[in-house]
Amino acid sequence: MLRVACVAVILATMTAACDTKAPYAPSLPAAAGFRVDAGVLKLWTGTPCSGVTGLTLIFDTGTPESTKQVWTAPRPGVLVERMDLLATAGKSIPDTGGPLQVKQPLPANYDWTRAESINFSVDGPKAFGARVDVAQVLRESPQHPSGSYLFGETGWMDESDVRRENQKSFLTVCTPDPN
């Protein structure tokens, strides 16, 4: 009987030690929407993010090719829901003169379309990070209507999909975790 109890304690300890979910991780996958239209990488947070003081895109995190682009806004921050992020080679995005400005641009001659992934984060409000596969966004965007965005592993979603699935199968980056 003592052996059984010891084995049970050891198994419980090993199982707990193997839990790789971070204590601050959301209860559902968090995602932001991305698509490419007319050579421009577009962002849709899915739900509004208010009080945004910064956005960061990190390309190929943890590799020698890793680089980032950072936007900032003065306090108290701005509302972000949709925005144009980057253009493909040879194209430029016009400066809108808005409060969210590029603080750290990508290196000269960097081709973001060759990156494997993008990690996206929001500064200011309580928000979750998101990750998207660059090749998938580039390959699949033309196959989906302009109102649909790739929300990571959750897939392509339009406004009605996001309203229906947010807090059920995923969380938009600025949606509070219901658990």
N, C-alpha and C positions, 0 to 999 in steps of 0.2 A: 504494500500500500504506500509506503514511504517513497519507493522508487517511482511509482505512478505520479505522485504529487511532485516530486523533483523534476520528472520529465515534463509535466504540465507547466511548471514554473519556467523551466528553460525554454520551452517552445513559445510561451507567451512573451518572454523577454526577447527572444530572437525575432519574433514577428513584430514586436514593437520597434525594435532596432532597425528593421528593414523598411519601416514606413518612411518613404522618401518625400511625402507631401510636406511642404513648408508650413509652419504653423500659421502664417499670415496669408496663405494661398486661399483664393476664393473657393466656395463650395461648388461652383460650376466653372467651366472654361470661360475665360474672358477674351473678348475679341473686339477689334475695330475693323471696319470695312475698307478695302482698297480695290481700286480698278484703274485701268489705263484707258483713257480716251484721247484720241488725236495726239498721241505721244506724251500725254501728261499723266503722271501718277496722282490719283485723287484719293482723298481720305474722307470717310464718313464715320464719325464716332458711334453712330447708331442712335444715340440719344444725346442731347446737348450736354456739353461739359462747361460749366460756368466757373468763373474765377481762374481761368487758365493763365499761368504766368510763364509757361514754357512747354515746348514739345521737343522730343528728341527721337530721331530715327537712327538706329544703329544697324549698319549693314554688316553681315557676316560676323556676328558677335563671336569672340573667342578664337578668331583665326588671324593669321598674319595680314590678311586683306581687310580686317575690320576697320571701319571708319564711321563717322557720324555727321549728321547735320542737326543743328540746334536752333530753335526759334525761341524768342523771348517776348514778353509783353510787360509793361509796367503794372505795378499793383494798383488796383485790386484785381487785375486780370481781365480777361475777355471771355466772351462766349465762343466756343468752338463746336461746330457740328460737322460742317463740310468745308474742305479747302483743297486747293491745288497745291501739291507738295513739290514735285520735281518734273522736269521735262526730260525727254530722251535726248540723246546726243544731237547737237545742232539746233535745238529749240530752246527758247527761253520763256519763262513765265513772267508776265508783266508784274511789276511792283504795284500793288494795290494801294500803297500808302497807309495800310491799316496798322493797327497797334501791334500785331504779331509780326515781328521782323526776324530775318535770319541773322543770328548772332555768330554762328560757326558754320560756314558753308562747307560743302564737300570739297575735297582737294581738287585742284585744277586737273582736268582731263580724266577724272574718275567717272567710270561708266557704271552707274547703279544698276543698269539692266543686266549686268553680268554677275551681280551678287546672288548668293543662294537664298538669303533670307533678310527680312527686315524685322527688327525689334522696335516697337513703338511704345513711348511712354509720355505721360502727361504730368506736368508739374502744376501745383496750385491746389486743385480740389483733390479729395481722396479719390484715387483712381487706380485701376489695375493696368498692367502692361499687356501688350498683345504682340503676336508674332505672325508673320505671313511669308509664304513661299513666293519669291519674286518670279520664278519661271512660270508658276501656275497663274499668277495675276496677268503676266504678259500673254501667255498662251490662251487663257480662257476668257479674258475681258471681251474680245470681239464676239464671243458666242452668247453673251448675255445682254439684255436690255440695259440702257444707260442708267436706269434707276436701281440696278442690282450691283452689289458689291460683294467681294470675297471676304467673309468673316472667318479667316483661318480655317481650322478643321471643321467648323460648323457649316461651311459651304457658302454658296451664293445666296444672298437674301435681298429682298426689296423691303420697302417700308412696312408692308403688312406682315411679312415674315418676321421682321425684327420685333414689331409690336406683339405678335403672337408668341414668339420663342424667348424673348428676353425674360430672364428670371425663371425660365422653365428648362431650357436645354443649354443656355449660355448666358453670359452677362456682357452687356456693352461695357466698355472700359470705365465709364463714369457712373454706372448703375451700382448702388450700394448692394452688398451681398445680403440676401434675405436671411441667411443663417448665421 
